[in-house]
Amino acid sequence: MADKGFTEAAKLFEEKMAQGQYSEAAKIKEDHSLPSDMLHNSVAKEYERLLNQGEYSIAAGLAKDYGLPEDLAKAAAARSFRRKVDHEHYKAAAEYAKKFDLPSEMVREAAVMAFKKSMDFGLAKNAAEIAVQFELPDDMRIEAAERVYSMQMDSGLYNNALKIARKYDLSEELVREAETKAKGRR
């Protein structure tokens, strides 16, 4: 009887998978404690279908979640990464590459492009955060942080400038300048 229950649950899992109802399929797997090897064929079939439809992110997620070979997950993730880069979603691409453990040069490539795009759009604070998040070179972090610092100082927001100087480890000279200006406003 237990084998029949397993078989029925596996069939229901396969149906949900083919319908794209992945969370329901996962619940069936969990509720019936179905072993991954029993589900391999239906997951692999859905993975291929998703690749053919250009749904690379979903395919990569399935491969990772259901233990398909790591190279399949990475292949789909790399295609999704390229699409994100092509659509200029650089930060998302960098985060995605990190999540799927793609080569570090891919993470860095997208992070540098995200940094530059933020700087080009005048979003220096965002650029500074990207530099820290993705461990970009110190000169990039400092360039962005100094731009934010200058904007805060020019606007008379000395306490904000001081926070920026400390947060992004700017020079002692800039810290002292902001401290002096902030004390003079009290």
Phi and psi restraints in degrees (value plus and minus 20) as a CYANA .aco file:
   2 ALA   PHI     -85.1   -45.1
   2 ALA   PSI     -57.2   -17.2
   3 ASP   PHI     -83.2   -43.2
   3 ASP   PSI     -58.7   -18.7
   4 LYS   PHI     -85.0   -45.0
   4 LYS   PSI     -60.2   -20.2
   5 GLY   PHI     -84.3   -44.3
   5 GLY   PSI     -61.4   -21.4
   6 PHE   PHI     -82.2   -42.2
   6 PHE   PSI     -65.9   -25.9
   7 THR   PHI     -82.9   -42.9
   7 THR   PSI     -64.6   -24.6
   8 GLU   PHI     -84.4   -44.4
   8 GLU   PSI     -61.6   -21.6
   9 ALA   PHI     -85.2   -45.2
   9 ALA   PSI     -60.3   -20.3
  10 ALA   PHI     -84.5   -44.5
  10 ALA   PSI     -59.1   -19.1
  11 LYS   PHI     -86.3   -46.3
  11 LYS   PSI     -62.9   -22.9
  12 LEU   PHI     -84.3   -44.3
  12 LEU   PSI     -59.7   -19.7
  13 PHE   PHI     -78.1   -38.1
  13 PHE   PSI     -67.6   -27.6
  14 GLU   PHI     -81.1   -41.1
  14 GLU   PSI     -61.0   -21.0
  15 GLU   PHI     -83.0   -43.0
  15 GLU   PSI     -66.6   -26.6
  16 LYS   PHI     -83.5   -43.5
  16 LYS   PSI     -58.8   -18.8
  17 MET   PHI     -83.1   -43.1
  17 MET   PSI     -66.5   -26.5
  18 ALA   PHI     -86.0   -46.0
  18 ALA   PSI     -45.4    -5.4
  19 GLN   PHI    -106.7   -66.7
  19 GLN   PSI     -22.6    17.4
  20 GLY   PHI      58.0    98.0
  20 GLY   PSI      -3.3    36.7
  21 GLN   PHI    -116.1   -76.1
  21 GLN   PSI      52.6    92.6
  22 TYR   PHI     -89.4   -49.4
  22 TYR   PSI     -54.7   -14.7
  23 SER   PHI     -90.2   -50.2
  23 SER   PSI     -56.5   -16.5
  24 GLU   PHI     -86.9   -46.9
  24 GLU   PSI     -59.6   -19.6
  25 ALA   PHI     -82.5   -42.5
  25 ALA   PSI     -62.5   -22.5
  26 ALA   PHI     -83.0   -43.0
  26 ALA   PSI     -58.7   -18.7
  27 LYS   PHI     -84.5   -44.5
  27 LYS   PSI     -61.1   -21.1
  28 ILE   PHI     -82.0   -42.0
  28 ILE   PSI     -64.8   -24.8
  29 LYS   PHI     -77.9   -37.9
  29 LYS   PSI     -65.6   -25.6
  30 GLU   PHI     -89.9   -49.9
  30 GLU   PSI     -67.6   -27.6
  31 ASP   PHI     -80.5   -40.5
  31 ASP   PSI     -54.5   -14.5
  32 HIS   PHI    -125.0   -85.0
  32 HIS   PSI     -13.5    26.5
  33 SER   PHI      28.4    68.4
  33 SER   PSI      28.0    68.0
  34 LEU   PHI     -94.9   -54.9
  34 LEU   PSI     112.4   152.4
  35 PRO   PHI     -92.9   -52.9
  35 PRO   PSI     124.1   164.1
  36 SER   PHI     -78.3   -38.3
  36 SER   PSI     -56.8   -16.8
  37 ASP   PHI     -84.1   -44.1
  37 ASP   PSI     -48.2    -8.2
  38 MET   PHI     -89.7   -49.7
  38 MET   PSI     -46.3    -6.3
  39 LEU   PHI    -120.9   -80.9
  39 LEU   PSI     -23.7    16.3
  40 HIS   PHI     -72.1   -32.1
  40 HIS   PSI     -67.8   -27.8
  41 ASN   PHI     -82.9   -42.9
  41 ASN   PSI     -64.2   -24.2
  42 SER   PHI     -89.0   -49.0
  42 SER   PSI     -55.6   -15.6
  43 VAL   PHI     -88.4   -48.4
  43 VAL   PSI     -63.3   -23.3
  44 ALA   PHI     -83.0   -43.0
  44 ALA   PSI     -59.1   -19.1
  45 LYS   PHI     -84.3   -44.3
  45 LYS   PSI     -64.2   -24.2
  46 GLU   PHI     -87.2   -47.2
  46 GLU   PSI     -57.2   -17.2
  47 TYR   PHI     -77.7   -37.7
  47 TYR   PSI     -69.5   -29.5
  48 GLU   PHI     -81.9   -41.9
  48 GLU   PSI     -62.6   -22.6
  49 ARG   PHI     -81.0   -41.0
  49 ARG   PSI     -63.9   -23.9
  50 LEU   PHI     -84.4   -44.4
  50 LEU   PSI     -61.2   -21.2
  51 LEU   PHI     -79.4   -39.4
  51 LEU   PSI     -64.7   -24.7
  52 ASN   PHI     -84.6   -44.6
  52 ASN   PSI     -46.2    -6.2
  53 GLN   PHI    -109.1   -69.1
  53 GLN   PSI     -23.9    16.1
  54 GLY   PHI      61.0   101.0
  54 GLY   PSI      -3.1    36.9
  55 GLU   PHI    -112.1   -72.1
  55 GLU   PSI      46.8    86.8
  56 TYR   PHI     -87.0   -47.0
  56 TYR   PSI     -59.9   -19.9
  57 SER   PHI     -83.1   -43.1
  57 SER   PSI     -64.1   -24.1
  58 ILE   PHI     -86.3   -46.3
  58 ILE   PSI     -62.0   -22.0
  59 ALA   PHI     -81.5   -41.5
  59 ALA   PSI     -63.7   -23.7
  60 ALA   PHI     -82.0   -42.0
  60 ALA   PSI     -62.3   -22.3
  61 GLY   PHI     -82.0   -42.0
  61 GLY   PSI     -63.9   -23.9
  62 LEU   PHI     -81.2   -41.2
  62 LEU   PSI     -66.3   -26.3
  63 ALA   PHI     -78.9   -38.9
  63 ALA   PSI     -62.5   -22.5
  64 LYS   PHI     -90.2   -50.2
  64 LYS   PSI     -66.0   -26.0
  65 ASP   PHI     -88.2   -48.2
  65 ASP   PSI     -50.7   -10.7
  66 TYR   PHI    -128.6   -88.6
  66 TYR   PSI      -6.1    33.9
  67 GLY   PHI      49.9    89.9
  67 GLY   PSI       8.6    48.6
  68 LEU   PHI     -87.4   -47.4
  68 LEU   PSI     143.5   183.5
  69 PRO   PHI     -71.4   -31.4
  69 PRO   PSI     120.1   160.1
  70 GLU   PHI     -77.0   -37.0
  70 GLU   PSI     -55.3   -15.3
  71 ASP   PHI     -84.7   -44.7
  71 ASP   PSI     -49.0    -9.0
  72 LEU   PHI     -89.0   -49.0
  72 LEU   PSI     -64.7   -24.7
  73 ALA   PHI     -81.6   -41.6
  73 ALA   PSI     -64.5   -24.5
  74 LYS   PHI     -88.4   -48.4
  74 LYS   PSI     -55.9   -15.9
  75 ALA   PHI     -83.8   -43.8
  75 ALA   PSI     -66.1   -26.1
  76 ALA   PHI     -87.7   -47.7
  76 ALA   PSI     -59.7   -19.7
  77 ALA   PHI     -84.4   -44.4
  77 ALA   PSI     -58.2   -18.2
  78 ALA   PHI     -85.1   -45.1
  78 ALA   PSI     -58.0   -18.0
  79 ARG   PHI     -88.1   -48.1
  79 ARG   PSI     -59.8   -19.8
  80 SER   PHI     -85.0   -45.0
  80 SER   PSI     -60.9   -20.9
  81 PHE   PHI     -77.6   -37.6
  81 PHE   PSI     -69.2   -29.2
  82 ARG   PHI     -78.9   -38.9
  82 ARG   PSI     -61.5   -21.5
  83 ARG   PHI     -83.1   -43.1
  83 ARG   PSI     -62.6   -22.6
  84 LYS   PHI     -82.2   -42.2
  84 LYS   PSI     -62.7   -22.7
  85 VAL   PHI     -84.3   -44.3
  85 VAL   PSI     -64.7   -24.7
  86 ASP   PHI     -80.0   -40.0
  86 ASP   PSI     -50.5   -10.5
  87 HIS   PHI    -113.6   -73.6
  87 HIS   PSI      -9.1    30.9
  88 GLU   PHI      41.9    81.9
  88 GLU   PSI      11.6    51.6
  89 HIS   PHI    -117.8   -77.8
  89 HIS   PSI      47.1    87.1
  90 TYR   PHI     -87.3   -47.3
  90 TYR   PSI     -64.7   -24.7
  91 LYS   PHI     -84.3   -44.3
  91 LYS   PSI     -63.8   -23.8
  92 ALA   PHI     -80.6   -40.6
  92 ALA   PSI     -59.1   -19.1
  93 ALA   PHI     -83.9   -43.9
  93 ALA   PSI     -62.4   -22.4
  94 ALA   PHI     -84.8   -44.8
  94 ALA   PSI     -64.2   -24.2
  95 GLU   PHI     -83.3   -43.3
  95 GLU   PSI     -60.4   -20.4
  96 TYR   PHI     -84.4   -44.4
  96 TYR   PSI     -64.8   -24.8
  97 ALA   PHI     -80.9   -40.9
  97 ALA   PSI     -59.0   -19.0
  98 LYS   PHI     -85.6   -45.6
  98 LYS   PSI     -64.6   -24.6
  99 LYS   PHI     -79.9   -39.9
  99 LYS   PSI     -60.0   -20.0
 100 PHE   PHI    -116.2   -76.2
 100 PHE   PSI      -7.1    32.9
 101 ASP   PHI      33.7    73.7
 101 ASP   PSI      23.2    63.2
 102 LEU   PHI     -95.1   -55.1
 102 LEU   PSI     146.1   186.1
 103 PRO   PHI     -73.1   -33.1
 103 PRO   PSI     123.0   163.0
 104 SER   PHI     -80.1   -40.1
 104 SER   PSI     -48.8    -8.8
 105 GLU   PHI     -87.5   -47.5
 105 GLU   PSI     -47.4    -7.4
 106 MET   PHI     -89.8   -49.8
 106 MET   PSI     -64.1   -24.1
 107 VAL   PHI     -79.3   -39.3
 107 VAL   PSI     -69.1   -29.1
 108 ARG   PHI     -83.0   -43.0
 108 ARG   PSI     -63.6   -23.6
 109 GLU   PHI     -75.3   -35.3
 109 GLU   PSI     -70.3   -30.3
 110 ALA   PHI     -88.8   -48.8
 110 ALA   PSI     -58.6   -18.6
 111 ALA   PHI     -84.6   -44.6
 111 ALA   PSI     -61.4   -21.4
 112 VAL   PHI     -84.2   -44.2
 112 VAL   PSI     -61.1   -21.1
 113 MET   PHI     -85.5   -45.5
 113 MET   PSI     -58.1   -18.1
 114 ALA   PHI     -83.9   -43.9
 114 ALA   PSI     -62.4   -22.4
 115 PHE   PHI     -79.3   -39.3
 115 PHE   PSI     -70.6   -30.6
 116 LYS   PHI     -83.3   -43.3
 116 LYS   PSI     -60.9   -20.9
 117 LYS   PHI     -83.0   -43.0
 117 LYS   PSI     -63.0   -23.0
 118 SER   PHI     -82.2   -42.2
 118 SER   PSI     -63.7   -23.7
 119 MET   PHI     -83.7   -43.7
 119 MET   PSI     -62.6   -22.6
 120 ASP   PHI     -81.3   -41.3
 120 ASP   PSI     -53.6   -13.6
 121 PHE   PHI    -109.7   -69.7
 121 PHE   PSI     -13.7    26.3
 122 GLY   PHI      55.8    95.8
 122 GLY   PSI       1.4    41.4
 123 LEU   PHI    -122.2   -82.2
 123 LEU   PSI      43.7    83.7
 124 ALA   PHI     -83.9   -43.9
 124 ALA   PSI     -56.2   -16.2
 125 LYS   PHI     -83.8   -43.8
 125 LYS   PSI     -62.9   -22.9
 126 ASN   PHI     -81.2   -41.2
 126 ASN   PSI     -62.1   -22.1
 127 ALA   PHI     -82.1   -42.1
 127 ALA   PSI     -61.5   -21.5
 128 ALA   PHI     -83.0   -43.0
 128 ALA   PSI     -60.8   -20.8
 129 GLU   PHI     -85.5   -45.5
 129 GLU   PSI     -59.1   -19.1
 130 ILE   PHI     -83.5   -43.5
 130 ILE   PSI     -62.8   -22.8
 131 ALA   PHI     -79.6   -39.6
 131 ALA   PSI     -59.7   -19.7
 132 VAL   PHI     -93.0   -53.0
 132 VAL   PSI     -68.8   -28.8
 133 GLN   PHI     -77.4   -37.4
 133 GLN   PSI     -60.3   -20.3
 134 PHE   PHI    -125.9   -85.9
 134 PHE   PSI      -5.4    34.6
 135 GLU   PHI      30.9    70.9
 135 GLU   PSI      30.4    70.4
 136 LEU   PHI     -94.9   -54.9
 136 LEU   PSI     147.1   187.1
 137 PRO   PHI     -76.1   -36.1
 137 PRO   PSI     127.6   167.6
 138 ASP   PHI     -75.1   -35.1
 138 ASP   PSI     -57.1   -17.1
 139 ASP   PHI     -83.7   -43.7
 139 ASP   PSI     -50.5   -10.5
 140 MET   PHI     -90.8   -50.8
 140 MET   PSI     -65.4   -25.4
 141 ARG   PHI     -79.1   -39.1
 141 ARG   PSI     -66.4   -26.4
 142 ILE   PHI     -86.5   -46.5
 142 ILE   PSI     -61.9   -21.9
 143 GLU   PHI     -76.5   -36.5
 143 GLU   PSI     -68.8   -28.8
 144 ALA   PHI     -87.6   -47.6
 144 ALA   PSI     -65.0   -25.0
 145 ALA   PHI     -84.6   -44.6
 145 ALA   PSI     -58.7   -18.7
 146 GLU   PHI     -85.8   -45.8
 146 GLU   PSI     -54.0   -14.0
 147 ARG   PHI     -85.8   -45.8
 147 ARG   PSI     -63.1   -23.1
 148 VAL   PHI     -83.6   -43.6
 148 VAL   PSI     -65.5   -25.5
 149 TYR   PHI     -74.9   -34.9
 149 TYR   PSI     -68.5   -28.5
 150 SER   PHI     -82.0   -42.0
 150 SER   PSI     -61.1   -21.1
 151 MET   PHI     -83.2   -43.2
 151 MET   PSI     -60.8   -20.8
 152 GLN   PHI     -86.5   -46.5
 152 GLN   PSI     -63.7   -23.7
 153 MET   PHI     -84.1   -44.1
 153 MET   PSI     -64.4   -24.4
 154 ASP   PHI     -82.8   -42.8
 154 ASP   PSI     -48.4    -8.4
 155 SER   PHI    -108.2   -68.2
 155 SER   PSI     -21.8    18.2
 156 GLY   PHI      58.8    98.8
 156 GLY   PSI      -4.5    35.5
 157 LEU   PHI    -116.5   -76.5
 157 LEU   PSI      48.9    88.9
 158 TYR   PHI     -86.2   -46.2
 158 TYR   PSI     -58.7   -18.7
 159 ASN   PHI     -84.6   -44.6
 159 ASN   PSI     -58.9   -18.9
 160 ASN   PHI     -84.9   -44.9
 160 ASN   PSI     -61.3   -21.3
 161 ALA   PHI     -82.0   -42.0
 161 ALA   PSI     -60.4   -20.4
 162 LEU   PHI     -82.8   -42.8
 162 LEU   PSI     -63.2   -23.2
 163 LYS   PHI     -81.0   -41.0
 163 LYS   PSI     -61.9   -21.9
 164 ILE   PHI     -83.5   -43.5
 164 ILE   PSI     -66.1   -26.1
 165 ALA   PHI     -79.2   -39.2
 165 ALA   PSI     -60.7   -20.7
 166 ARG   PHI     -94.5   -54.5
 166 ARG   PSI     -64.6   -24.6
 167 LYS   PHI     -80.3   -40.3
 167 LYS   PSI     -61.4   -21.4
 168 TYR   PHI    -122.1   -82.1
 168 TYR   PSI      -4.5    35.5
 169 ASP   PHI      35.0    75.0
 169 ASP   PSI      30.5    70.5
 170 LEU   PHI     -97.4   -57.4
 170 LEU   PSI     153.2   193.2
 171 SER   PHI     -81.1   -41.1
 171 SER   PSI     133.4   173.4
 172 GLU   PHI     -78.6   -38.6
 172 GLU   PSI     -54.1   -14.1
 173 GLU   PHI     -80.5   -40.5
 173 GLU   PSI     -64.2   -24.2
 174 LEU   PHI     -88.5   -48.5
 174 LEU   PSI     -57.9   -17.9
 175 VAL   PHI     -81.1   -41.1
 175 VAL   PSI     -68.6   -28.6
 176 ARG   PHI     -82.0   -42.0
 176 ARG   PSI     -60.9   -20.9
 177 GLU   PHI     -79.9   -39.9
 177 GLU   PSI     -65.4   -25.4
 178 ALA   PHI     -88.0   -48.0
 178 ALA   PSI     -59.2   -19.2
 179 GLU   PHI     -81.5   -41.5
 179 GLU   PSI     -65.3   -25.3
 180 THR   PHI     -81.2   -41.2
 180 THR   PSI     -66.9   -26.9
 181 LYS   PHI     -85.5   -45.5
 181 LYS   PSI     -59.8   -19.8
 182 ALA   PHI     -86.5   -46.5
 182 ALA   PSI     -59.1   -19.1
 183 LYS   PHI     -87.4   -47.4
 183 LYS   PSI     -54.6   -14.6
 184 GLY   PHI     -89.0   -49.0
 184 GLY   PSI     -37.7     2.3
 185 ARG   PHI    -110.1   -70.1
 185 ARG   PSI     -30.2     9.8
